[in-house]
């Protein structure tokens, strides 16, 4: 049953296999607290919205890092 949680992202209609969002989610869910948060959410819409927000924040941070060589990410 635990393996279903990992694949649940693939069953959300707006997530395309091999898309940036899908690839991001595979790394993002390596952190246990993020998996727990995902499981605690009741609806797929809520889960998808949360994942998109996290993905957008990730992209914004990456853009800032690329554009400013003085930023150090630890």
Secondary structure, DSSP 8 states (H G I E B T S, - for coil): -HHHHHHGGGGSTT--TTSHHHHHHHHHTTSHHHHHHHHH---HHHHHHHHHHHHHHHHHHHHHHHH-TT----
